[in-house]
Amino acid sequence: MFKLPVHAAPPIPPHPRHAEDADCPLECDCPSSFPTAMYCNGRNLQHVPYVPSHVKYVYLQRNQIAGIQDGVFDNATDLVWVVLFHNRLDSGKIGSNVFGKLRNLVRLLLDHNRLTRVPPNLPRSITDLRLGHNEISKVLPDSFEGMADLGTLQLRGNIIEDAGGVFKGLKSLTVLDMRENRLRKIPDNLPERLQQLYLEFNDIESVPAGFLTTNPKLQFVRLAHNQLTDEGLPSNVFNVSTLVELDLSFNKLEKIPVVSRNLENLYLHANKIKEFSLSSFCGPMDMTNFSRLRMLRLESNQISAGDIPAEAAYCLRRVAFIDV
């Protein structure tokens, strides 16, 4: 399950609150119980209102905001969170330095808008950036320049065909979500600290040789709903001990790829697999040579329970049930 980091911040109140701050704009709520937060969500706003200087968390989601001019946030340079998802943000209507002066910004949520590119001059302090469900087709080489603290990057639901090597300098990136794009290959030069990679619902046909050895911290790799074939998987490409979960479901595989004995969850359902190869999970068996797999899904392939050899009970001793 895709999990985003949890940061401490004022919660969104379950019921509307009346403005209790003299500086609070009339169209928003600034409750005294959360003195550094300003709630402007769901107000049918068409512009970003004045933000008082003491505010650190501003909630502007679910409005009709299409543009943001430079200087809008200049009075509130201590902002830590800016929440703008589910608006109508247009890249052509966003100033070139809207967020540039927010030196303490750590979370910027811009998903579910109409952006066609990554906003320029993003603060280097950001740790969580969400740009999912926009209309971004290309990520420029300098889009994330200097963002060494960025830990989570969400770009799902765009129309990106090739990300190139734009993620190379993101030294702290641990989660990259690029589901539901138009990628034909796995992005190049992934950061070495990356732990979770989500690439479902793309058009990826192959995995580069040495993919996991050049990304030694990867634990969760999701490649479901792509165009992977046996020819596109180099020998032993997934036989790396750090990998915990691998999802290759809904592809065009005819064989079970060789995986590490340390792998815990393997999803291969809805492929074209014709045989159950025990050697994909275990080598020559002895008292210590068995798979750590706990979850193995093989349903919607071309094999049945009768194709699973009796020796599987020893090799796959930790699997409670094999779905076929």
Salt bridges, closest charged atoms under 4 A:
ASP21 OD2 - HIS54 NE2 3.23
GLU27 OE2 - HIS47 NE2 3.66
ASP29 OD2 - ARG43 NH2 2.82
ASP74 OD2 - LYS101 NZ 3.30
ASP128 OD2 - ARG107 NH2 2.90
ASP128 OD2 - ARG130 NH2 3.53
ASP177 OD2 - ARG179 NH2 2.66
GLU180 OE2 - ARG156 NH2 2.29
ASP188 OD2 - LYS185 NZ 3.15
GLU200 OE2 - ARG222 NH1 3.97
GLU205 OE2 - ARG184 NH2 3.18
GLU245 OE2 - ARG222 NH2 2.60
GLU254 OE1 - LYS274 NZ 3.71
GLU299 OE2 - ARG297 NH2 2.28
